[in-house]
Amino acid sequence: MFAYIVRRLIAVIVMLLVVTLVTFGIFFAIPKLTGADPAALYVGKQADPATIEGIRQKLGLGEPILVQFWDFVTGIFAGRDYTGGGTTVRCDAPCFGYSFRNEQPIWPVLQDRLPVTLSLAAGACVLWLLGGVTTGIVSALKRGSVWDRAAMTIALSGVSLPIYFTGLLSLAIFSYGLGWVNGEYVEFAVDPAAWFGGLILPWVTLAFLYAAMYARLTRATMLEILGEDYIRTARAKGLREPVVIGKHAMRSTMTPILTILGMDLGALVGGAILTETTFNLPGLGQAAVKAISDRDLPLILGVTLIAAAAVVVANLVVDLLYAVIDPRVRLS
């Protein structure tokens, strides 16, 4: 088990380096190949040549791409000084770049936005797992019943309806119409009740979409597992049905659910763009939209790296959970 964990950690470190290199190359190497000037992209179309040259010196864009990548990676761990045009700007570690549009390092922006996105992702994840997996299991056990047909119809609706439609509809009914919930985000440390009230609608809206997908996946997987030989053997041995379902069938059913959960949760931590934009949540997704609108490339790069790291780390956690629920992984 220890060797398995070490192998997975090494693989994650290598993967993060590769993802960082590829992402950095997309932002810095590809523009050069297309004839674009990365320095001009940083400051926008209205900048004068002197400003562009100053940005080029500060970012070291005249250096070879591998040197630029090394400076970027070392800056994450040790900080970095941007010197050029007679001025020096300090970016303390972890330095994910410096936004010359907003005149501030990228990491404090990410640090302010990340708790909002984590709160949204974590709360919605709990709801969609409880609702989706439970619905899928009951539907599989009551295959063809009224419950099964109704649950799958609702699940199909949840998958089909776009989140901006269900989000705006829930805001119109429960916030603007009935006034039951507060539509504004408040930090947990300031007012836990207001924090919960500001996130309950985004949680339910996001969970409705994902719970529908997880219900369909759980039902299909559970129906397949219930037809396996070892399930029939367990029943033939006289085991009670809750033991057969909970101990034997659920373990196999959880494997594909964990696989999808790792990718979904990692992607959400990278920014639930539609949900955050619909509910005006100041998270990473909203920051990415604003950065794209402002052509703030350092901030776009920072959000992209956080999103990629979240997916990689989430899949590492899933791999470790595999070893807990499936003895074959430990034995291999």
N, C-alpha and C positions, 0 to 999 in steps of 0.2 A: 504494500500500500504506500509506503514511504517513497519507494522508487518511482511508483506511478505518479505521485504528486510532484516529485522533482522533475520528472520528464515533462509533465504538463506545464510547470512553471518556466522551464527553459524554452519550451515551445511558445509560450505566451510572450516572453521577452523578445525572442526572435521575430515573432509576428508583429509586435508593436514597433520594432525597428523598421521592418519592411513597410508597414503601413505608413509610418512617419516619412520614410524616404519617398514612397510613391506619392503621398499627398504633397510633400514639399516640392517634388519634381513637377507635379501638375501646376502648382502655383508659380514656380520660378523657372523651370526649364522649358516647358511647353510654350509659354509666351515668347521666349527668345527664338524658338524654332519657327514660330509663325510670323516673326518679324515685329512683334509688339515689344514695347519697352516696359518692363515690370515697374520701374520707378515712376513712369507716367501713370500706370494703372493704380499705383498707391495713392497718388495725390490728386488724380482726376484730370479732366480735360482743360480746366481753366487755369492750371498752374503755369507759371512762367518757366523758362529754361533754367534759371538759376535755382529755383526751388526743386525742380526735377533732379538737377545735378547734386544738390545737397542731400536729397533722399537717397540717391544712388550711392553716395559716399557713406552715409550713415548706415545703410543696410549692407554695404559691401557687395553690391550687385555686380561690380566689375570683377569680382573674384570668380574662380572656377566653381561650378555648381557643387562639387563635393566639399570644397572649403566652406561655402555658404551653408551647406547642410551640417557640417561639423560645428560651425559657430552656433547654429540654431539649436542643435542637440545639447551642446555644452551649456548654452544659455538657460535651458530648462532646469539644469541641475545647479549651475553656479552663478546665474545671472549674466547680464551682458551690458556693455556700454555701446551706445550708438553715437559715433563721433563723425562730424562732418559739417562743413560750412562754418567752422569756428565755434561750434557748440557741441556739447556732450550731453546725451540723455542717458540716464541710468535706468535699467530695467532689472529689478531684483528677481532672484530665483523664487519660484519657477517662472521663467520668462518665456512665454509663448509668442512673443513678438510685441511690437509697439505700434499703436494706432496714431499715425501722424495727423489723421483727420480730427480725432478727439483729444489728441495730446495726452494720452495716458497708456500705460501698459495694458496688455490684453488680459492677463490673469485676474486682476481685480474685477474686471467686467464679468468674466466667466464665474468667478467666485461668488459674485452677487446673484447671478442668474441661476446657478446650478441648484441651490436648495429648492427653488420653486419647481424646477423640472423634476427633481428627485421626489418631492412631495406629491406631485401629480402622478408620476409613474408608480410610486409605491402604493398609494391609496387605490388607484385604479386596478393595479395588479391583484391586490387582495380581493377586491370585489369581483373581478372577472374570473379569478380562480375558483372562489367559493360558488359563484353563480353558474359559471360555465361548466365546470367539471361535475358539480352535483347534478345539474340538469342533464348532462350527457349520460351519466351513470344511470339515473332513474329512467331516462328514455330507452337505454339499452335493455334494462331489466323489464320494462313494460313495452316492449317492441309492438308496434301496431295499435297501441291503445290510444284513447283520446288525448291523454297527457303527451304521448310521444308525438302525435301529429301536431298538436298545438305548440309544443315546445320547438319543434323543428320549423314550423311556420314562422314563429317569432324569431328564431335564430336566422332564418333566411332573410327576414326583414332587417335584422340588425346588421347583417353582412352587406345588404344591398344599399341601405340608406347611407349617404355620405355624412361624415361627422359634423360638417358645418351646418347641415340641415337639422340634424337632431340637436346640435348645440344651440342654434338660434331658436329652435322651437321650444326647448327647455327653458331658455332665458325668457322668452316671451310669456310663457305660462307661469313659471314658478318664481321668477324674479321681478319682471316688469308688471305682470298681471296680478298674481296673488300676493307678491311681496314676501314670500316665505323665506327666501334665502338672500344673502347679501352677495352681489355679483363682483365685489372687489376683493383682491387678494390682500391679506394682512399677514405679516410674519408671525410665526408660532410663538416666538419669545414675547411679542408685544401683546397678543390677545389670542390664546388657543381657541376660544369659542369662535371668534371672528375668522380665524385661519380655517377652521373646519367648515364654517358657513360659506366661505369664499371658494372652497375647493369641492364641496359636495356635488354641485352640478357638473363640473368638469370630470370628476371621478365617475359619476354615474353615466355620463355621456360616453366617455372613453371606454368604460367597462362594458357598456351595452354592445359596442362594436366587437370588442375582443371576446366577450363572453359568448357571443353568438358563434364565433369561429371555434372556440374551445369546446363548446357544447357539441357541435357537429363532429369535431375531431375525436372527442372522448367517446361519443356514441359509436362511431364507426370502429374505433380501436377496441372498445369493450365488446362489441358484437363479435369481432374476429377472435378475441381472446377466449370468450365463452365457448367457442366451438373447438378449442384445442383439446388434445387428448389428456393433458395433465389436469385440466379442469374437470373433465368427466371422471377421471380417476379419483380426484379429491372428493367428488360427490359420491362416487361408488363406495369410498371408504367410510362414508357416513358422516363426513364433516358437515357442520351446520352451514347454511347458506351465507350468513354474515361472514363466517371465517373464509369460505371459498372466495367470496367477492373481495373482502377487505384484505386478506393476507396473500392470496394467490393471484387473483385477476388484477387487482389494483396495481401491483408491483409492475407487471408487464405493461399495463395501460399507461403508467406514468412516464415511461421512457420517451415516447414521441412527444408527450405534453411538455416535458422538461426541455426537449430539443427546441421546440417552437418558442417556449417561454424565454429561453436564453437570448434568442434573436430578437424577439419582440421587446423584451425589457431593455436590452441594450440599445435598440433603436430609439425607444422612448426617452431614455436618459440623454441620448444625443439631441433630443429636441422634438417634442410633439407639436410640430409647426401649426397644423390646422387647429388643434385644440387650444393652444396658447393664443393664437391669433383671434379665434372666435370669442374666447372668454377674457381676452386682454390680460393674460397672465405674463408677468415679466420674466419669462424663462429663457432657456437657450434657444428654443425654436423662434420666439419673437425676436431675440437678438440676431439670429441668423437672417431673418427676413429683412430687418432694418439694415444689417451690414450689406446684404446684397443690393438693397435699394440705394445705399450710400456708396457702394463700391469700396467698402472698407475691407480690403483683402486680408490684412492681418487678423481681423476679428473672424472673418469667414474661415481662415485657416485654423484658428484656435478652436472654433466650434466643431469643425470637421475632425480635428484630432481628438477632441473629447468624445465625440460620437463614436469614432473608430475604436478608441480605447475602451469605451463602455461596452461595445459589442464583444470585443476580445475578452474582457474580464468576465462578462456575463457568461460567455461560453466556457470559460475556465471553471466557474462555479458549477455550471451544469455538468461538466465532465467529472468533477469531484463528487457531485451528487449521484452520478451514474454508479460510482463504486459503492455508494451506500445502499442503493435500492436494488442493484443487480450484482449478485455474487460472482457472476462470470467475469465481470470487469476486474474485480480484485484478483481472481485466480489467474487471469491472463497477464 
